[in-house]
Amino acid sequence: MRQDADERQERLQMIYGKTDCGLQYAVKRTGSAAAYCALSIKCGTRDEEGWHSGLAHFTEHTIFKGTKKKSASVINGYLDKLGGELNAFTTKEEIVLHATVLKEDLPKAANLLFELATSATFPEAEVNIEKGVVIDEINSYKDSPAEDVYDKFEEMIFSGHPLSAPILGTSASVKKIGREELLSFTAEKFIPERMAFSIVADIDEVKMEKFIGRLSSKWFTGKSSSVSGECGNAGCGSPAEFRMNLRKPRPVRFDKTVNKKNHQVNCVIGNLAPSLYEEKERVATILLCNILGGPASNSILNYVLREKNGWVYGVECTYTQYSDCGIAAISLGCDKENLEKCGKVIAKEVKKLQTDLLSPARLAAAKKQFLGQMAITSDNGEAQCLAMGKSLMAYGRVLSDESTREKIEAVTSGQIRDAARAVFDESSLCRLVFL
């Protein structure tokens, strides 16, 4: 099922649509010798209710351990011998398998991704070995307080909601995962209606679209019962069905300090934020967080806390968007004697953003900076490919750079002030400190 002609012109050299079985796809033509492909599956940590915690992440690990036609050793070397790369990752809402190869080897990479997603056998011996690897990964987080404190913060702020579960699971839960559970989980979740396939390569996009059609027919038999309606935001079923199943987290408030006996203090301050589908609020929050604690050294908190006073090892303000909500958080690491001073400065700078409107010049500079960062990131073929898949999963289409630019340019100083008031509302702000 193809988009209309005007939609097809939304982005130069871009084609996106849906195959008969419900698989969404997007193809972008570039001039690079390297080709990138990604298979995104709308099945992450939030989908583990009724299953063992950490199952999605463990599935991502063990999916490479053998298929009906290939052993683990064959899979591991299949693209390596071509000079390519095969990788995967898991988030709260998706599992993504992706590969980078020379453009002439793209068909091999694409077929491998689909074979892994549809024919994994999860050999018992390999599953048991991988448990040790994942448990070691879980334990290693204890040696990284900055990551550990953020995971705990998410668990607390999403308490009672599917998003509260840790992506890695726990050592106890991972030990209980078996082959039959992996097979059942993938049989239920790894279906074409929940998938999006994206390609960035120097290959004719029309020919590649036909290739995807053949690929879909090869790996998925029959037609989905849900393809008669738009897949839209859900990545499966209709948007209305998907929205009906969303359940926003209940607002919570906490201020907790845990004595970890670390040399460094790690602190997270944040709140629930707009979801992927609250468009105006979402875009304003993106710009707000970049102004407050983005990657640039001139972001407010980087400048005041690090560059000017030297109180922190690092500070950032991040905004993570999910289907039914988001989370905006300020994370920092500092010496114990600097924590109170940092907290006062953060509160002061946030209050300014909640009270004062940005001047036209400052707002224009903030937009230009963000758009420049976005352009540099999107120039990376792998980043483009992964972003295309995420956009398909979220919106059923690929958002053009021009569309994104227009949305950023449309943000007003008033909207940024409103976002600061909502996201960093003192009455609902949460804090977690690891000493």
PyMOL commands that set and color helices and strands:
alter all, ss='L'
color gray80, all
select helices_A, chain A and resi 5-8+45-47+55-62+72-78+80-82+103-119+124-143+145-157+162-164+171-176+179-189+192-194+205-219+232-234+239-245+279-293+300-308+336-355+360-378+381-395+401-409+413-423
alter helices_A, ss='H'
color red, helices_A
select strands_A, chain A and resi 14-18+24-29+34-41+85-90+95-102+195-201+255-258+265-273+312-321+326-334+430-434
alter strands_A, ss='S'
color yellow, strands_A
deselect
rebuild
show_as cartoon
